[in-house]
Amino acid sequence: MLFRRFSLLVYALLILIPLLVVVLTSMKTLRETFSNPLGLPADGINIDNYVAIFQEQTMAGYFMNSVIVTLFSVTFTLLFAAMIAFGITRLSSWLGNIMFTLFTLGMMVPAQVIMVPLYSLMLDLNLTNSLVGLILVNVSTTLPIAVFILTGFMKTLPKELFEASTIDGAGNWQMFTKVAIPLSLPSLSATAIFLFVMHWNDLLYPLLFITDNAYKTLPLALLEFQGQYSTNYPMLFTGVIIASAPMVVAYVFLQRFFVAGMTAGAVKG
């Protein structure tokens, strides 16, 4: 028991110390950061860096781009994944297994492998420098893992419920919207949080497809604080905290759904 508590203490310190350094650095000037990197801010709580970032209209635009891309990416991925997962569970055993295997294989392809053909395709479709193109890429690349999670849960739903719905005259769409979706809300919530973190933090695809400042997302915009010869660490860390705030808020308010979704279907019967 003592060793476990000591291990948890060490683990907590490994997380809290870097976080504390980031927060303190965001309250310093650039000169103070290099002269006293691990010390407390000389002026105490200084929010000048936060005010400076929010006063920049471009940064507000980057934030809204991230909100738009993340919101639509999560919504469409969940919608398509839920319909596909329901369809797989309703198919015959061998056909459903084939479809499930095909989507599972999509999880095994690294993003770096498809970068060149994907960029060529997006260029041909004139979808580079476009939030629509970025949303389409996000949906297509995260759909396999969402299908994998939701299919595993929907397979645990009692078949008797769907048989009773069929007797009552319900079609597949009614069974999907009236039976499968309400019962799958915990798993859908957990998957939504997982997708939200992935899309909100995504840097690879915006870096690959976006060059116009009007369509940059927040993670891509943070690179502007890093130059070839110097890095504005206070502003960079301030941007990191602002970019992380929505995820922290979302997890605080939705953690019970996340925990319930992760354990949903673990015990059957």
C-alpha positions as MATLAB code, in Angstrom:
seq = 'MLFRRFSLLVYALLILIPLLVVVLTSMKTLRETFSNPLGLPADGINIDNYVAIFQEQTMAGYFMNSVIVTLFSVTFTLLFAAMIAFGITRLSSWLGNIMFTLFTLGMMVPAQVIMVPLYSLMLDLNLTNSLVGLILVNVSTTLPIAVFILTGFMKTLPKELFEASTIDGAGNWQMFTKVAIPLSLPSLSATAIFLFVMHWNDLLYPLLFITDNAYKTLPLALLEFQGQYSTNYPMLFTGVIIASAPMVVAYVFLQRFFVAGMTAGAVKG';
ca = [
       0.000    0.000    0.000;
       2.827    2.408    0.870;
       4.629    1.640   -2.388;
       1.435    2.234   -4.343;
       0.895    5.619   -2.702;
       4.498    6.586   -3.334;
       4.174    5.562   -6.987;
       0.984    7.620   -7.365;
       2.709   10.601   -5.731;
       5.650   10.378   -8.144;
       3.263   10.038  -11.093;
       1.250   13.065   -9.922;
       4.418   15.154   -9.585;
       5.559   14.170  -13.081;
       2.305   15.632  -14.388;
       1.888   18.625  -12.084;
       5.426   20.024  -12.278;
       5.492   20.509  -16.099;
       1.940   21.883  -15.921;
       2.995   24.354  -13.229;
       5.995   25.446  -15.305;
       3.718   26.104  -18.293;
       1.271   28.155  -16.215;
       4.033   30.208  -14.563;
       5.835   30.822  -17.856;
       2.621   32.144  -19.400;
       2.702   34.917  -16.752;
       6.268   36.018  -17.491;
       7.933   38.208  -20.062;
      10.306   36.690  -22.594;
      13.360   38.160  -20.843;
      12.194   36.868  -17.462;
      11.582   33.425  -18.916;
      15.220   33.039  -19.946;
      16.670   34.692  -16.828;
      14.531   32.749  -14.342;
      12.891   29.843  -16.161;
      11.774   27.866  -13.083;
      11.081   30.743  -10.713;
       7.876   32.563   -9.849;
       6.796   35.567  -11.964;
       8.388   38.752  -10.646;
       5.117   40.697  -10.935;
       2.927   37.971   -9.460;
      -0.175   37.014  -11.405;
       0.343   38.724  -14.766;
      -2.297   38.200  -17.455;
      -0.784   40.520  -20.063;
      -0.004   37.604  -22.359;
      -3.604   36.381  -22.193;
      -4.929   39.870  -22.918;
      -2.521   40.217  -25.840;
      -3.669   36.941  -27.403;
      -7.379   37.742  -27.066;
      -6.824   41.230  -28.509;
      -5.500   39.682  -31.700;
      -8.389   39.222  -34.126;
      -6.457   36.565  -36.019;
      -6.177   34.398  -32.900;
      -9.947   34.643  -32.367;
     -10.394   33.526  -35.964;
      -8.080   30.563  -35.435;
     -10.077   29.611  -32.349;
     -13.362   29.724  -34.294;
     -11.851   27.628  -37.092;
     -10.919   24.961  -34.544;
     -14.431   25.084  -33.075;
     -16.055   24.688  -36.499;
     -13.775   21.883  -37.649;
     -14.016   19.981  -34.363;
     -17.799   20.381  -33.999;
     -18.650   19.199  -37.511;
     -15.978   16.478  -37.519;
     -17.237   14.951  -34.265;
     -20.908   15.248  -35.297;
     -20.535   13.625  -38.710;
     -18.133   10.952  -37.474;
     -20.538    9.940  -34.697;
     -23.535    9.961  -37.052;
     -21.906    7.803  -39.717;
     -20.188    5.510  -37.209;
     -23.448    4.889  -35.317;
     -25.304    3.998  -38.517;
     -22.492    1.733  -39.714;
     -22.175    0.022  -36.326;
     -25.934   -0.574  -36.220;
     -25.863   -1.946  -39.764;
     -23.005   -4.310  -38.932;
     -24.844   -5.700  -35.907;
     -28.002   -6.206  -37.990;
     -26.245   -8.076  -40.803;
     -25.803  -11.804  -40.883;
     -22.893  -13.141  -38.876;
     -20.349  -13.669  -41.660;
     -21.221  -10.533  -43.631;
     -21.173   -8.385  -40.506;
     -17.777   -9.806  -39.547;
     -16.388   -8.973  -42.989;
     -17.625   -5.398  -42.794;
     -16.295   -5.007  -39.259;
     -12.908   -6.391  -40.325;
     -12.688   -3.945  -43.241;
     -13.251   -0.968  -40.944;
     -10.846   -2.385  -38.373;
      -8.144   -2.586  -41.045;
      -8.505    1.160  -41.481;
      -7.105    1.588  -37.966;
      -3.912   -0.199  -38.967;
      -2.890    2.287  -41.667;
      -0.603    5.022  -40.262;
      -1.496    8.572  -41.247;
       2.009    9.132  -42.626;
       1.515    6.366  -45.205;
      -1.458    8.072  -46.873;
      -0.208   11.665  -46.697;
       1.020   11.895  -50.298;
      -1.961   10.234  -52.059;
      -4.388   12.038  -49.731;
      -2.832   15.416  -50.497;
      -2.923   14.636  -54.230;
      -6.606   13.718  -53.972;
      -7.506   16.839  -51.993;
      -5.582   18.980  -54.474;
      -7.465   17.454  -57.413;
     -10.784   18.076  -55.644;
      -9.759   21.678  -54.860;
     -10.281   21.060  -51.146;
      -6.959   22.334  -49.829;
      -7.145   25.562  -47.831;
     -10.715   24.691  -46.957;
     -12.416   23.908  -43.655;
     -14.771   21.585  -45.548;
     -11.836   19.580  -46.837;
     -10.316   19.415  -43.371;
     -13.622   18.155  -41.938;
     -13.887   15.475  -44.639;
     -10.349   14.272  -43.896;
     -11.017   14.179  -40.156;
     -14.221   12.188  -40.602;
     -12.673    9.664  -42.983;
      -9.568    9.065  -40.860;
     -11.323    8.687  -37.493;
     -14.381    6.788  -38.729;
     -12.748    3.329  -38.363;
     -11.955    3.735  -34.657;
     -15.422    5.178  -33.949;
     -17.022    2.224  -35.745;
     -14.812   -0.156  -33.766;
     -15.906    1.321  -30.414;
     -19.615    1.624  -31.196;
     -19.882   -1.791  -32.846;
     -18.412   -3.436  -29.782;
     -21.054   -1.773  -27.618;
     -24.039   -2.327  -29.919;
     -23.253   -6.025  -30.106;
     -24.060   -6.210  -26.388;
     -27.572   -4.764  -26.819;
     -30.275   -7.424  -26.244;
     -31.581   -8.823  -29.537;
     -34.975   -9.300  -27.890;
     -35.497   -5.535  -27.963;
     -35.066   -5.408  -31.724;
     -37.235   -8.491  -32.211;
     -39.984   -6.873  -30.134;
     -39.646   -3.685  -32.187;
     -39.980   -5.674  -35.399;
     -43.169   -7.315  -34.104;
     -44.528   -3.845  -33.295;
     -43.937   -2.849  -36.924;
     -40.786   -0.768  -36.498;
     -38.427   -0.519  -39.458;
     -34.653   -0.389  -39.343;
     -34.574    3.399  -39.111;
     -37.038    3.415  -36.228;
     -35.075    0.716  -34.418;
     -31.914    2.751  -34.946;
     -33.342    6.045  -33.674;
     -35.770    4.762  -31.013;
     -33.883    1.769  -29.615;
     -30.196    1.659  -30.540;
     -29.332    5.352  -30.105;
     -30.989    5.872  -26.669;
     -29.348    2.724  -25.315;
     -25.966    3.712  -26.787;
     -25.800    7.218  -25.288;
     -23.023    6.326  -22.766;
     -20.850    4.840  -25.501;
     -21.655    7.711  -27.868;
     -20.669   10.235  -25.188;
     -17.352    8.509  -24.512;
     -16.605    8.285  -28.229;
     -17.510   11.964  -28.674;
     -15.019   13.025  -25.987;
     -12.340   10.819  -27.543;
     -12.974   12.297  -31.006;
     -13.111   15.825  -29.607;
      -9.609   15.506  -28.159;
      -8.263   14.026  -31.401;
      -9.758   16.683  -33.696;
      -9.118   19.655  -31.413;
      -5.429   18.772  -30.980;
      -4.853   17.707  -34.577;
      -1.835   19.407  -36.136;
      -0.832   17.009  -38.914;
      -3.712   17.550  -41.340;
      -4.019   21.332  -40.888;
      -0.256   21.549  -41.410;
      -0.600   19.437  -44.549;
      -3.640   21.055  -46.156;
      -3.854   24.616  -44.789;
      -1.516   27.427  -45.840;
      -3.960   30.340  -45.912;
      -4.088   32.217  -42.594;
      -7.871   32.554  -42.879;
      -8.315   28.788  -42.445;
      -5.654   27.989  -39.859;
      -6.730   26.147  -36.723;
      -5.488   26.908  -33.208;
      -2.787   24.172  -32.980;
      -1.384   25.306  -36.322;
      -1.489   28.954  -35.269;
       0.621   28.195  -32.182;
       3.539   27.461  -34.499;
       3.685   31.176  -35.281;
       5.236   31.777  -31.860;
       8.158   29.530  -32.817;
      10.680   31.124  -35.135;
      13.780   29.813  -36.837;
      16.167   31.356  -34.319;
      13.999   32.062  -31.268;
      10.750   31.003  -29.648;
       8.356   33.225  -27.709;
       7.777   30.725  -24.922;
       5.465   32.898  -22.780;
       3.061   33.489  -25.675;
       3.412   29.896  -26.839;
       2.566   28.504  -23.405;
      -0.296   30.990  -23.081;
      -1.704   29.691  -26.347;
      -1.268   26.112  -25.178;
      -3.272   26.831  -22.014;
      -6.035   28.541  -24.000;
      -6.120   25.656  -26.471;
      -6.290   23.125  -23.637;
      -9.055   24.915  -21.720;
     -11.993   23.597  -23.821;
     -10.826   20.005  -23.366;
     -10.502   20.418  -19.612;
     -13.959   22.004  -19.358;
     -15.493   19.308  -21.556;
     -13.970   16.521  -19.488;
     -15.000   18.085  -16.152;
     -18.639   18.302  -17.208;
     -18.768   15.046  -19.189;
     -16.484   12.779  -17.156;
     -19.389   10.746  -15.761;
     -20.520   10.001  -19.327;
     -16.949    9.149  -20.289;
     -16.540    6.683  -17.404;
     -19.975    5.187  -18.075;
     -19.158    4.825  -21.772;
     -15.858    3.126  -21.110;
     -17.499    0.552  -18.828;
     -20.705    0.151  -20.824;
     -20.980   -3.335  -22.251;
     -18.166   -4.658  -20.086;
     -20.651   -6.817  -18.186;
     -23.368   -8.474  -20.184;
     -26.560   -9.816  -18.695;
];
